Amino acid sequence: MGESLQGARVAARCDNPLIQLKAAASEVGIAELACFLGDASPDVVRIWPDEPPAIRPVWLIVHQDLRRSARIKVVSSAIADAFRRQSGLLRNGSRTGH
């Protein structure tokens, strides 16, 4: 949320959101989690509950040689449709009022 991390003590570094969730739930420290992960866990709380979540772009990458494949098109469309259907949950977690 724009706060400086200068002088902060890093307890762990990890790029796996499930491990980050487990660490935060085990009181190792704080983690920046997708709302749908954090809100679904009773063992963590939002630090800034009134702030809107950070929105990150999502890219679906397909190799150039495969992007015209019917199978790839079907799977890509299904993934995009799932993101559209779940956009509220992905943007806000279980707190649809925010």
Secondary structure, 3 states (H helix, E strand, C coil): CCCCCCCCCCCCCCCCHHHHHHHHHCCCCCCCCCHHHHCCCCCCCCCCCCCCCCCCCCCCCCCCCCCCCHHHHHHHHHHHHHHHHCHHHHHHCCCCCC
